[in-house]
Amino acid sequence: MFTFLICLCLFYTYAPNPIMGSYAATSMLLLLISSWLAYSFFASQERVQEQITILRLGSAKKYYAGVLCSVFLLTALLALCSILYPIVFDKFDEPATWEHVTVGFVAHLSLAILGIAIAALFNSRLVMKMSYAIGGILAMLAISFSQGKLVDILPPGIQWMTWVLPPAFPTMDMLMNYEEYSVLGRIGVLVLPFPYSTGLLAICWQWMKRKDL
């Protein structure tokens, strides 16, 4: 959390900055931080202590839902800081409107949730070796960042395959080229990470049930 806040302050050392371009950069940073926080939360308790907590709660669903909610609330707070900090300290090259604030906040929140879902898929209960888990998370994040490049280099017949990748690049591209997107295009890009993240969390839960975790 403090790492993110320090990076945020350093990013806005030089001003003024374009509004949406700045939000694109900080939303990508939040994606990285949220995945790291989620993995850390899942790995914070030893297996025995986790089982004791689950017994006290009476349900594994309650335990893992609590972990996810805790990370979500923390990343939502970081998203709010990302939006308000440059406005309060006058770091933009023009006054921010409610449209900028709303779109920026939803973009940060959607990518934070995506980061949480990616980390959940590689949590320490499913991937026991930390090196494999961190490698898997970093690989998925790298692929999500490079989705646009993959579209350029893949043959037209298989470019559709990039749509199964984590949708981080479309959000970044929309913020960087905000005026080039229609209203419906902006809404579609902002909404996309939410069902994608829900699908990842559903897959994660099914795998955990199969492993009897």
C-alpha positions in Angstrom: 0.0 0.0 0.0 2.7 2.5 1.0 4.7 1.4 -2.1 1.8 2.5 -4.3 1.4 5.8 -2.5 5.1 6.5 -2.9 5.0 5.6 -6.6 1.9 7.9 -7.0 3.7 10.8 -5.4 6.8 10.2 -7.6 4.7 10.0 -10.7 3.2 13.4 -10.2 6.5 15.0 -9.2 6.5 16.8 -12.6 3.3 18.7 -13.5 1.1 19.5 -15.3 0.0 16.1 -16.7 -2.8 15.0 -19.1 -5.7 13.8 -17.1 -6.6 10.5 -18.9 -3.0 9.7 -19.7 -2.1 10.0 -16.1 -5.1 7.8 -15.0 -4.0 5.2 -17.6 -0.5 5.0 -15.9 -1.8 4.8 -12.4 -4.5 2.3 -13.2 -1.8 0.0 -14.6 0.2 0.5 -11.4 -2.9 -0.4 -9.3 -3.3 -3.6 -11.3 0.2 -4.7 -10.3 -0.3 -3.6 -6.7 -3.7 -5.2 -6.3 -2.4 -8.6 -7.6 0.5 -8.4 -5.2 -1.8 -7.5 -2.2 -4.2 -10.3 -3.1 -1.5 -12.9 -3.2 0.0 -11.6 0.0 -3.4 -11.8 1.8 -3.9 -15.4 0.6 -0.5 -16.4 1.8 -0.6 -14.5 5.1 -1.8 -17.4 7.2 -0.3 -20.8 7.7 -2.5 -23.7 6.5 -3.3 -24.8 10.1 -4.3 -21.3 11.2 -6.4 -21.0 8.1 -8.3 -24.2 8.9 -8.9 -23.0 12.4 -10.3 -19.7 11.1 -12.5 -21.6 8.6 -13.9 -23.8 11.4 -14.7 -20.7 13.5 -16.5 -19.1 10.6 -18.2 -22.3 9.8 -17.6 -22.0 6.0 -14.6 -21.8 3.6 -16.7 -19.6 1.5 -17.0 -17.0 4.2 -13.3 -17.1 4.8 -12.2 -16.6 1.2 -15.0 -14.1 0.6 -13.6 -12.2 3.6 -10.1 -12.2 2.2 -11.3 -11.0 -1.2 -13.5 -8.3 0.4 -10.6 -7.1 2.5 -8.3 -6.7 -0.5 -11.1 -5.1 -2.6 -11.7 -2.4 0.1 -8.0 -1.7 0.4 -7.6 -1.4 -3.4 -10.8 0.7 -3.7 -9.2 3.1 -1.2 -6.0 3.2 -3.3 -8.1 3.8 -6.4 -9.8 6.8 -4.7 -6.3 8.2 -3.8 -5.3 7.8 -7.4 -8.2 9.9 -8.6 -8.2 12.6 -5.9 -4.4 13.2 -5.3 -3.7 14.9 -8.6 -6.9 16.9 -8.4 -6.3 18.1 -4.8 -2.7 19.0 -5.5 -3.4 20.5 -9.0 -1.3 18.1 -11.0 -3.3 18.2 -14.2 -3.0 20.5 -17.2 -6.8 21.3 -17.1 -9.6 21.1 -14.6 -10.9 17.6 -14.1 -14.6 17.2 -14.8 -17.0 14.7 -13.2 -16.7 12.6 -16.4 -13.0 12.4 -15.9 -13.4 11.4 -12.2 -16.1 8.8 -12.9 -14.4 7.2 -15.8 -11.0 7.3 -14.0 -12.3 5.7 -10.8 -14.2 2.9 -12.6 -11.1 2.2 -14.7 -9.0 1.9 -11.6 -11.5 -0.2 -9.8 -12.0 -2.6 -12.7 -8.3 -3.2 -13.1 -7.9 -3.6 -9.3 -10.5 -6.3 -9.3 -8.8 -7.9 -12.3 -5.5 -8.0 -10.5 -7.2 -9.6 -7.5 -8.8 -12.2 -9.6 -5.5 -13.1 -11.4 -3.8 -13.4 -8.0 -6.6 -15.6 -6.7 -6.0 -18.0 -9.5 -2.4 -18.5 -8.3 -3.1 -18.4 -4.6 -0.8 -20.4 -2.3 -3.5 -23.1 -1.8 -3.7 -23.9 -5.5 0.0 -23.3 -6.5 2.1 -24.4 -3.6 5.5 -23.1 -4.8 5.8 -19.3 -4.5 8.1 -19.0 -7.5 5.6 -20.7 -9.7 2.7 -18.6 -8.4 4.6 -15.3 -8.8 5.8 -16.4 -12.2 2.2 -17.2 -13.3 0.9 -13.9 -12.0 3.6 -11.9 -13.7 3.1 -13.9 -16.9 -0.6 -13.1 -17.0 0.0 -9.4 -16.2 2.7 -9.2 -19.0 0.3 -10.8 -21.5 -2.5 -8.5 -20.5 -0.3 -5.5 -21.0 0.9 -6.7 -24.4 -2.5 -7.6 -25.9 -2.3 -4.7 -28.4 1.0 -5.9 -29.7 -0.2 -9.4 -30.0 -3.1 -8.3 -32.2 -0.6 -6.6 -34.5 1.7 -9.6 -34.9 -0.9 -12.5 -35.0 -2.4 -13.5 -38.4 -5.9 -12.1 -38.9 -7.5 -15.5 -38.6 -6.4 -16.1 -35.0 -6.5 -12.5 -33.7 -9.8 -13.3 -31.9 -7.8 -15.4 -29.5 -6.5 -12.2 -27.8 -10.0 -11.7 -26.4 -9.5 -14.5 -23.9 -6.6 -12.6 -22.4 -7.0 -10.4 -19.3 -8.6 -7.2 -20.6 -6.1 -4.7 -19.1 -4.8 -3.3 -22.4 -8.2 -2.1 -23.7 -8.7 0.0 -20.6 -5.3 1.5 -20.9 -5.8 2.2 -24.6 -9.2 3.8 -24.0 -7.8 6.1 -21.4 -4.7 7.0 -23.5 -6.9 7.7 -26.6 -10.0 8.8 -24.8 -11.4 11.2 -27.4 -11.2 8.5 -30.1 -13.7 6.2 -28.4 -17.4 6.6 -28.6 -19.5 6.7 -25.4 -20.6 3.1 -26.0 -17.0 2.0 -26.6 -15.9 3.6 -23.4 -18.6 1.9 -21.4 -17.9 -1.5 -23.0 -14.2 -1.2 -22.2 -14.9 -0.2 -18.6 -17.4 -3.0 -18.0 -15.4 -5.8 -19.6 -13.0 -6.5 -16.7 -15.9 -7.1 -14.2 -17.4 -10.2 -15.9 -13.9 -11.4 -16.8 -12.8 -11.2 -13.2 -16.0 -12.9 -12.0 -15.2 -15.8 -14.4 -11.6 -16.1 -13.1 -12.9 -16.2 -9.5 -15.5 -18.8 -10.4 -12.7 -21.0 -12.0 -10.6 -20.4 -8.9 -13.4 -21.5 -6.6 -14.1 -24.7 -8.6 -10.4 -25.7 -8.5 -10.2 -25.1 -4.8 -13.3 -27.3 -4.3 -11.8 -30.1 -6.4 -8.7 -29.9 -4.3 -10.9 -30.0 -1.2 -9.4 -26.8 0.1 
